[in-house]
């Protein structure tokens, strides 16, 4: 069990490093390079392409994610990635699609973890506000 927790913690740390690198390097890369780096994060940490995530409904994406034994942690990670992706996205429909998925993942994570987090509640309120403005 400890080995599994260690693995999960290393994966989360690696993911956060990759996400921070993406965010911190935005001004140094072209849009194409940023898109490639984003795609790489999807494939590396979720074994799926960005297109797979975009083409599935929030419910289908959640059903796919729930097949993983670390679904709650992966939902948290994917929500963070999708939120950053939405910030970068220019197309309104794609942005809405991404934000709807973030909302679904945050609600799933809250329901499955059995805890209410002020941080998550604030993030959810922010996502709902962004959706309302689209």
Backbone bond lengths (Angstrom), bond angles and torsions (degrees), N, CA, C in turn:
res aa  C-N    CA-C-N  psi(-1)  N-CA   C-N-CA  omega(-1)  CA-C   N-CA-C  phi
1 X - - - 1.449 - - 1.529 110.99 -
2 X 1.331 115.94 -42.14 1.467 119.71 179.94 1.523 110.39 -63.09
3 X 1.334 116.83 -39.20 1.459 119.48 178.76 1.524 110.66 -61.20
4 X 1.332 117.57 -40.07 1.454 122.35 179.45 1.526 110.01 -64.15
5 X 1.336 116.37 -42.81 1.464 120.50 178.43 1.524 110.70 -64.71
6 X 1.336 116.93 -40.86 1.467 120.41 177.63 1.524 111.18 -61.93
7 X 1.335 115.00 -43.89 1.459 119.88 178.76 1.526 110.28 -60.46
8 X 1.325 116.12 -46.73 1.456 121.33 -179.02 1.529 111.28 -61.89
9 X 1.318 116.87 -43.18 1.468 120.53 178.75 1.529 111.30 -63.76
10 X 1.331 117.15 -41.33 1.475 120.40 177.51 1.528 110.84 -64.27
11 X 1.337 116.44 -40.41 1.456 119.98 179.53 1.532 110.40 -64.71
12 X 1.315 117.11 -43.39 1.464 120.83 179.64 1.525 110.14 -63.57
13 X 1.321 116.89 -43.81 1.467 120.50 178.78 1.528 111.32 -62.14
14 X 1.316 116.16 -43.43 1.459 120.84 178.10 1.525 110.76 -62.76
15 X 1.323 116.68 -42.45 1.458 121.61 177.99 1.532 110.96 -61.38
16 X 1.326 116.34 -47.14 1.463 120.32 -179.76 1.529 111.12 -62.03
17 X 1.327 116.66 -38.44 1.467 120.24 176.40 1.527 110.92 -62.29
18 X 1.342 116.79 -44.10 1.463 120.69 179.70 1.525 110.96 -64.82
19 X 1.324 116.71 -41.33 1.460 120.89 179.61 1.529 110.93 -66.43
20 X 1.328 116.92 -42.87 1.472 120.38 177.09 1.520 111.35 -63.02
21 X 1.317 116.64 -39.68 1.475 120.60 178.07 1.530 109.83 -61.86
22 X 1.325 116.23 -41.88 1.464 120.53 177.73 1.525 110.57 -60.97
23 X 1.322 116.01 -50.60 1.464 121.60 -176.36 1.533 111.25 -64.99
24 X 1.322 116.72 -46.06 1.468 120.64 -176.01 1.522 113.27 -72.11
25 X 1.324 117.28 -19.66 1.455 119.56 -177.96 1.510 114.74 -101.80
26 X 1.319 117.56 11.31 1.466 120.75 -175.66 1.522 112.96 -57.32
27 X 1.309 117.40 -40.58 1.467 120.41 -177.17 1.523 113.07 -75.49
28 X 1.317 116.42 -13.19 1.466 120.57 -176.90 1.526 113.01 -98.00
29 X 1.331 117.62 -6.02 1.455 121.77 -175.24 1.514 111.39 -119.88
30 X 1.333 114.27 156.34 1.460 119.50 172.13 1.530 108.00 -76.79
31 X 1.312 116.16 166.85 1.465 120.65 177.88 1.526 110.27 -60.86
32 X 1.317 116.61 -37.35 1.472 120.41 179.53 1.533 111.22 -66.30
33 X 1.317 116.94 -42.14 1.471 120.18 178.54 1.533 110.88 -64.87
34 X 1.328 116.27 -39.69 1.463 120.40 177.66 1.519 110.27 -63.90
35 X 1.321 116.69 -42.74 1.464 121.70 178.18 1.529 110.91 -60.80
36 X 1.323 116.85 -42.18 1.467 121.19 178.83 1.529 111.27 -65.26
37 X 1.322 116.76 -40.59 1.462 120.31 179.32 1.531 110.68 -67.30
38 X 1.318 116.57 -39.65 1.452 121.84 176.89 1.534 110.19 -61.38
39 X 1.306 116.60 -46.76 1.467 121.62 178.32 1.526 110.60 -59.47
40 X 1.305 115.93 -40.65 1.458 120.88 179.46 1.528 111.29 -61.37
41 X 1.312 117.30 -39.50 1.469 120.96 178.58 1.524 110.19 -65.87
42 X 1.321 117.71 -43.37 1.471 120.50 177.29 1.527 110.38 -56.73
43 X 1.307 116.42 -49.45 1.462 120.80 -175.80 1.531 111.34 -68.98
44 X 1.317 117.22 -43.75 1.463 121.26 -176.88 1.526 112.26 -63.84
45 X 1.314 117.80 -44.58 1.464 120.40 -172.09 1.527 114.92 -99.19
46 X 1.340 116.32 -16.39 1.461 118.44 -177.17 1.529 113.02 -127.71
47 X 1.317 116.95 -1.51 1.469 122.72 179.60 1.523 112.86 55.42
48 X 1.309 116.64 27.21 1.463 121.95 178.09 1.525 108.65 -140.01
49 X 1.316 114.58 152.77 1.463 119.57 177.94 1.525 110.02 -81.74
50 X 1.304 115.46 163.55 1.462 121.25 175.37 1.525 109.27 -59.60
51 X 1.318 116.44 -39.02 1.460 121.49 179.22 1.525 111.14 -59.25
52 X 1.329 117.20 -41.82 1.465 120.45 177.47 1.524 110.03 -57.76
53 X 1.324 116.29 -46.46 1.467 120.76 -179.24 1.527 110.26 -63.53
54 X 1.326 117.10 -44.33 1.460 120.77 -178.11 1.525 112.56 -67.99
55 X 1.323 117.12 -35.85 1.465 121.23 -174.27 1.523 113.83 -78.14
56 X 1.319 117.91 -14.99 1.462 121.07 -179.74 1.520 110.05 -98.24
57 X 1.320 115.71 148.85 1.466 120.20 176.09 1.531 108.00 -68.89
58 X 1.325 117.49 163.27 1.470 118.60 176.22 1.531 112.07 -56.09
59 X 1.327 116.90 -37.67 1.466 120.59 -179.58 1.532 111.24 -67.81
60 X 1.329 116.86 -42.08 1.474 121.01 178.02 1.526 110.44 -64.65
61 X 1.338 115.94 -41.96 1.458 120.05 178.58 1.527 110.27 -62.06
62 X 1.317 116.98 -42.15 1.458 121.54 179.30 1.531 110.71 -65.44
63 X 1.324 117.71 -41.92 1.467 121.20 178.10 1.526 110.25 -61.07
64 X 1.319 116.88 -41.15 1.467 120.87 177.24 1.530 109.83 -63.33
65 X 1.306 116.50 -45.82 1.460 120.96 -176.96 1.530 111.61 -65.02
66 X 1.299 117.52 -36.28 1.463 121.80 -177.77 1.524 113.03 -66.66
67 X 1.300 117.78 -11.45 1.461 121.04 176.32 1.533 111.24 -73.25
68 X 1.310 116.74 -17.00 1.466 122.25 -179.73 1.527 109.26 -86.03
69 X 1.327 117.02 137.07 1.469 119.48 -178.71 1.525 112.23 -68.66
70 X 1.316 117.45 -16.71 1.462 122.23 176.44 1.532 110.48 -107.22
71 X 1.327 115.97 36.90 1.462 121.46 -172.44 1.529 113.51 -57.01
72 X 1.320 117.80 -39.34 1.466 119.57 -176.82 1.529 110.59 -67.01
73 X 1.320 116.97 -45.03 1.477 120.01 177.88 1.521 110.80 -66.37
74 X 1.333 116.10 -40.73 1.473 119.44 179.48 1.530 110.03 -66.02
75 X 1.329 117.10 -34.27 1.464 120.30 177.29 1.526 109.85 -62.56
76 X 1.317 116.19 -41.38 1.463 120.60 178.46 1.535 110.66 -62.53
77 X 1.314 115.40 -44.87 1.462 119.94 179.66 1.530 110.81 -64.15
78 X 1.338 115.94 -47.33 1.456 119.71 -178.07 1.523 111.30 -64.13
79 X 1.318 117.43 -37.41 1.467 120.27 177.27 1.529 110.74 -60.02
80 X 1.321 116.62 -41.30 1.470 120.00 178.85 1.526 111.11 -65.25
81 X 1.326 116.00 -42.37 1.465 119.71 179.55 1.523 110.94 -65.76
82 X 1.320 116.76 -45.15 1.463 120.03 -179.83 1.526 111.87 -63.57
83 X 1.322 116.32 -36.34 1.469 119.33 178.64 1.528 110.66 -65.24
84 X 1.315 117.02 -42.79 1.465 119.89 177.41 1.522 110.51 -65.66
85 X 1.318 116.14 -40.69 1.458 121.08 177.86 1.525 109.73 -59.35
86 X 1.333 117.15 -43.67 1.465 121.14 179.75 1.523 111.66 -62.68
87 X 1.330 116.64 -36.35 1.468 119.96 178.29 1.526 111.44 -64.09
88 X 1.321 116.60 -32.09 1.458 121.55 -178.87 1.522 112.84 -84.77
89 X 1.317 115.95 -21.65 1.467 121.68 -173.28 1.532 111.68 -73.70
90 X 1.344 115.51 134.55 1.463 121.24 179.30 1.528 112.61 -95.42
91 X 1.324 116.65 -31.52 1.462 121.43 -178.40 1.535 109.58 -72.88
92 X 1.321 116.81 124.61 1.465 122.14 -174.59 1.525 111.92 -62.85
93 X 1.328 118.17 -43.48 1.469 121.07 -179.08 1.526 111.14 -64.46
94 X 1.327 116.48 -41.73 1.466 120.60 178.84 1.523 109.79 -66.80
95 X 1.327 116.39 -41.14 1.471 120.77 177.69 1.526 110.08 -60.35
96 X 1.326 117.19 -44.91 1.465 121.82 178.51 1.535 109.97 -61.42
97 X 1.313 116.93 -44.79 1.466 123.07 178.29 1.530 110.18 -56.20
98 X 1.316 116.75 -48.22 1.465 121.56 -179.28 1.529 111.22 -63.95
99 X 1.321 116.78 -44.80 1.467 120.53 -178.52 1.531 111.96 -66.78
100 X 1.324 117.39 -36.48 1.474 120.47 176.29 1.523 110.17 -62.17
101 X 1.313 116.22 -37.40 1.465 120.30 179.24 1.532 110.59 -70.45
102 X 1.316 116.99 -37.82 1.468 120.21 176.17 1.527 109.08 -60.33
103 X 1.315 116.51 -46.69 1.460 121.50 179.84 1.532 110.70 -58.56
104 X 1.321 116.86 -46.77 1.469 121.49 178.58 1.522 111.09 -58.82
105 X 1.327 116.87 -43.85 1.465 120.98 -178.75 1.523 111.84 -67.49
106 X 1.316 117.24 -40.18 1.463 120.33 179.04 1.526 111.18 -64.79
107 X 1.320 116.60 -41.89 1.465 120.11 178.23 1.531 110.98 -66.36
108 X 1.319 116.42 -39.96 1.466 120.93 176.81 1.527 110.81 -61.55
109 X 1.308 115.39 -47.46 1.468 120.28 -178.33 1.528 110.14 -61.38
110 X 1.303 117.62 -43.26 1.458 121.13 179.48 1.534 110.86 -63.40
111 X 1.317 115.88 -44.49 1.470 120.81 -179.51 1.526 111.35 -63.88
112 X 1.324 116.95 -45.05 1.465 121.12 -175.52 1.526 113.27 -76.08
113 X 1.309 117.12 -32.06 1.462 119.41 -178.81 1.523 111.26 -77.78
114 X 1.329 116.23 -23.17 1.454 120.34 179.94 1.520 113.75 74.39
115 X 1.319 116.09 10.80 1.461 120.03 178.81 1.522 110.07 -122.22
116 X 1.308 114.92 152.94 1.463 120.78 175.28 1.515 107.20 -110.16
117 X 1.309 115.00 121.21 1.456 121.11 -177.89 1.525 108.98 -109.29
118 X 1.326 115.84 132.06 1.452 120.46 177.14 1.533 110.60 -62.32
119 X 1.311 116.39 -37.11 1.471 121.09 178.45 1.523 109.70 -62.00
120 X 1.335 116.23 -47.05 1.461 120.00 179.30 1.517 111.54 -65.07
121 X 1.325 117.21 -40.77 1.459 120.95 178.59 1.533 110.51 -61.15
122 X 1.323 116.73 -42.66 1.464 120.81 177.88 1.525 111.11 -65.33
123 X 1.331 116.07 -40.65 1.458 120.29 178.52 1.530 109.86 -63.88
124 X 1.316 117.08 -42.68 1.453 121.58 178.70 1.533 110.91 -63.25
125 X 1.321 116.93 -42.82 1.469 120.93 177.97 1.539 110.49 -61.92
126 X 1.320 116.12 -39.91 1.472 121.33 178.45 1.530 110.34 -63.76
127 X 1.332 116.80 -43.08 1.461 121.44 179.83 1.535 109.53 -64.55
128 X 1.319 117.06 -44.55 1.461 120.24 179.50 1.538 111.10 -62.63
129 X 1.325 116.75 -37.43 1.465 120.84 177.47 1.536 109.84 -64.68
130 X 1.320 116.58 -44.94 1.474 120.23 178.90 1.522 110.72 -61.79
131 X 1.322 117.07 -40.97 1.475 119.98 178.07 1.523 111.07 -63.83
132 X 1.309 116.89 -40.09 1.464 121.14 -179.83 1.530 111.11 -64.87
133 X 1.311 116.78 -29.86 1.469 120.73 -178.45 1.526 113.52 -82.87
134 X 1.331 116.96 -12.05 1.468 119.72 -179.49 1.513 112.33 -80.62
